[in-house]
């Protein structure tokens, strides 16, 4: 009855099912892994945002970097803005509008400084027009903000390139920016949240990071991929049962056609009352 399972068509189906099952297992495990990563990341970001402020030098040093686990920690720094070395960071979107980030070094003394992202400004009327940028505060200020690791092509998804207008960059990278400065830069940069004394005019502040849902969608996708395993196996078994039932019905039909049928429509029998009457008359 089940010899059909060894036909080329069914062997191909078996191979497809055997390949699909481990593929779905892998995809489910990958989604569960992403769920764990994003949940851990969301928890870490929430904890960092709620942590009390610390001096920026507690989390960064000249020539070093910012640890990923310290991302978005609130830090403070006191110094004076170096407007002469201010930079515009291209292709930054805020509220669905393309513009620039305004990054200004804050010189903290002892030959050190930290890059401060003072906020976002709308792009100019044309691609070549410079945006209107509020000047940084003069004199000593104390800034409070969220520390971030330096941007790279890998971490940001932005491809860096040369040949930009003077004073413009694509990535906020302390190592790259620091090569042309007369002081040492701390690793990473700071998204400004507030400063004291307050500035008379300032770019639009950078929004706080979205903590997100902790990878809830990844969890749902992982469960979905594993449910697909049951669907694949169930569909495979259903096709086998249907094929077997069709073959059984066909065999039964063929057997019925092969049985002898009499003239009166009954198998192998012929009622001939005239013949019986003739025999009885001869005997008499």
C-alpha atoms as one frame of an Amber mdcrd trajectory, in Angstrom:
protein
   0.000   0.000   0.000   2.829   2.422   0.886   5.265   1.537  -1.857   4.411
   4.876  -3.465   6.569   6.517  -0.801   9.626   5.244  -2.692   8.702   6.865
  -5.992  10.888   9.771  -7.191   8.141  12.332  -6.594   7.662  11.279  -2.985
  11.385  10.939  -2.323  11.769  14.568  -3.437   8.994  15.588  -1.014  10.690
  13.699   1.841  13.946  15.537   1.150  12.183  18.911   1.149  10.524  18.179
   4.504  13.800  16.936   6.014  15.522  20.157   4.906  12.709  22.453   6.021
  12.517  21.122   9.579  16.127  21.935  10.638  15.894  25.261   8.786  12.821
  26.234  10.813  14.523  25.048  14.018  17.536  27.264  13.253  15.383  30.300
  12.420  13.399  29.854  15.628  16.556  29.594  17.724  17.975  32.703  16.007
  14.843  34.704  16.827  14.937  33.511  20.447  18.575  34.606  20.622  17.652
  38.046  19.285  14.876  38.212  21.884  17.367  37.571  24.690  19.840  40.120
  23.299  17.258  42.856  22.877  15.679  42.178  26.248  19.085  42.432  27.907
  19.867  45.590  25.912  16.542  47.195  26.849  17.102  46.410  30.517  20.634
  47.846  30.351  19.489  51.049  28.624  16.687  51.543  31.153  19.115  51.089
  34.035  21.618  53.523  32.487  18.983  56.190  31.885  17.828  55.950  35.493
  21.343  55.922  36.985  22.550  59.101  38.753  24.954  61.373  36.810  28.698
  60.771  37.031  31.645  62.844  35.734  32.391  62.040  32.111  35.959  61.165
  33.036  34.631  58.256  35.111  33.499  56.505  31.925  35.918  57.787  29.297
  39.535  58.800  28.904  41.667  60.360  26.165  42.492  57.886  23.419  40.080
  55.317  24.841  36.530  54.316  24.101  33.192  54.113  25.862  32.147  50.667
  26.990  28.959  49.474  25.351  27.436  48.675  28.732  27.820  52.389  29.700
  25.907  53.612  26.646  23.359  56.317  27.564  24.687  56.767  31.100  24.135
  60.325  32.305  27.405  62.240  32.662  28.458  65.779  33.501  31.346  67.931
  32.309  32.443  71.499  32.926  34.430  73.630  30.481  34.184  76.069  27.595
  32.897  75.385  24.098  35.424  75.604  21.256  33.289  77.176  18.534  36.258
  77.389  16.157  36.319  73.583  15.826  32.587  73.012  15.727  31.384  70.329
  13.279  28.187  69.637  11.384  27.211  65.970  11.087  25.392  65.340   7.823
  22.350  63.182   7.017  20.739  63.150  10.437  16.977  62.705  10.543  14.773
  64.014  13.310  10.975  64.172  13.179  11.204  62.709   9.653  13.222  65.730
   8.445  16.818  65.560   7.222  19.270  67.905   8.885  22.551  68.129  10.794
  23.798  67.375  14.266  25.875  70.191  15.772  28.932  68.797  17.552  31.103
  71.197  19.534  34.167  70.263  21.586  33.918  71.215  25.264  37.422  71.955
  26.549  37.559  70.757  30.155  41.120  71.757  31.004  44.387  69.851  31.405
  44.610  69.698  27.614  41.481  67.567  27.344  38.048  67.997  25.777  34.906
  66.004  25.046  32.699  66.147  21.970  29.206  67.409  22.786  26.318  66.865
  20.397  24.393  70.064  21.106  21.401  68.969  19.018  19.813  68.988  15.580
  19.244  71.754  13.030  17.263  71.716   9.819  19.210  71.548   6.545  19.584
  74.645   4.394  17.363  75.570   1.472  19.718  73.798  -0.953  22.233  70.992
  -0.648  25.099  73.509  -0.697  23.523  76.033   1.680  24.723  75.991   5.269
  22.065  75.612   7.950  21.383  78.225  10.577  23.250  77.120  13.691  22.841
  78.807  17.103  26.216  79.775  18.491  27.425  77.916  21.584  27.394  79.677
  24.937  30.457  81.746  25.770  32.288  81.264  29.031  32.324  78.306  31.341
  29.336  75.973  31.301  28.385  72.693  32.919  26.700  70.222  30.603  24.675
  67.140  31.435  24.048  64.534  28.800  24.026  60.889  27.723  27.383  59.376
  26.832  27.676  57.416  23.596  30.453  55.329  22.020  32.086  56.791  18.936
  30.227  56.018  15.715  31.724  53.677  13.136  30.493  52.449   9.775  29.638
  49.105  11.379  27.739  50.503  14.367  25.873  53.254  12.509  25.324  51.748
   9.081  26.577  55.035   7.578  29.317  54.814   4.983  32.012  57.389   5.612
  33.655  59.212   2.720  36.126  61.957   2.080  35.672  65.178   0.130  33.036
  66.769   2.371  32.865  70.554   2.818  35.108  71.936   5.564  33.638  71.531
   9.024  31.321  68.668   8.024  31.537  64.960   8.822  29.354  61.895   8.449
  30.317  60.100  11.653  30.843  61.306  15.214  34.110  59.554  15.854  36.368
  60.990  18.559  39.491  59.318  17.213  39.040  60.701  13.696  37.928  64.179
  14.806  40.689  64.436  17.384  43.460  64.228  14.802  42.983  67.851  13.829
  42.517  69.348  17.302  45.080  71.029  19.578  43.967  68.978  22.614  43.191
  65.378  23.479  39.629  64.156  23.117  37.929  61.805  25.513  36.532  58.688
  23.873  32.964  58.747  22.610  30.718  61.807  22.745  27.854  63.252  24.791
  24.299  63.994  23.656  23.438  67.241  25.442  20.382  67.145  27.709  20.838
  70.401  29.591  23.480  72.953  30.411  24.059  75.546  33.079  23.824  78.449
  32.548  21.133  77.917  29.918  21.877  78.952  26.343  19.994  81.869  24.828
  19.396  79.782  21.690  20.163  76.153  21.011  19.604  73.435  18.417  16.701
  71.028  18.918  17.695  68.496  21.590  18.354  64.911  20.581  15.444  62.720
  21.777  16.049  60.154  24.474  16.557  56.641  23.133  13.544  54.398  22.815
  13.873  51.511  25.211  11.610  49.427  22.990   9.617  46.319  23.728  12.527
  44.141  24.739  12.433  41.942  21.643   8.804  40.905  21.989   8.447  40.616
  18.210  11.471  38.337  18.052   9.878  36.045  20.627   6.668  35.908  18.579
   8.630  35.190  15.394  10.560  32.397  17.133   7.348  30.713  18.248   5.949
  31.149  14.745   8.907  29.416  13.097   8.572  26.453  15.442   4.840  26.239
  14.760   5.735  26.005  11.091   7.572  22.756  11.918   4.305  21.234  13.089
   2.542  22.547   9.984   5.199  21.001   7.715   5.113  17.607   9.424   1.311
  17.598   9.675   0.954  18.508   6.010   3.422  15.795   5.020   1.502  13.116
   6.962  -1.811  14.373   5.584  -0.559  14.032   2.011   0.635  10.490   2.729
  -2.724   9.485   4.174  -4.604  11.054   1.295  -2.432   9.293  -1.278  -2.858
   5.959   0.501  -6.628   6.427   0.682  -6.807   7.283  -3.033  -4.772   4.186
  -3.965  -6.922   1.980  -1.751 -10.104   3.316  -3.342  -8.661   2.805  -6.819
  -7.661  -0.768  -5.969 -11.132  -1.557  -4.644 -12.701  -0.123  -7.788 -10.397
  -2.163 -10.015 -11.195  -5.379  -8.119 -14.929  -4.787  -8.583 -14.460  -4.387
 -12.315 -12.477  -7.641 -12.637 -15.205  -9.900 -11.026 -17.376 -11.940 -13.591
 -20.886 -10.681 -14.081 -23.800 -12.871 -15.282 -26.397 -11.948 -17.839 -28.821
 -11.128 -15.091 -26.319  -8.833 -13.454 -25.275 -11.201 -10.598 -21.715 -12.458
 -10.260 -21.104 -15.977 -11.609 -24.753 -17.079 -11.406 -27.524 -17.482 -14.003
 -31.057 -18.314 -13.045 -32.654 -20.107 -16.042 -36.154 -21.199 -15.110 -36.811
 -22.386 -18.693 -33.841 -24.735 -18.591 -34.978 -26.242 -15.259 -38.511 -26.837
 -16.682 -37.037 -28.569 -19.751 -34.971 -30.932 -17.561 -37.936 -31.909 -15.466
 -40.014 -32.705 -18.600 -37.297 -34.951 -20.048 -37.017 -36.922 -16.791 -40.720
 -37.523 -16.661
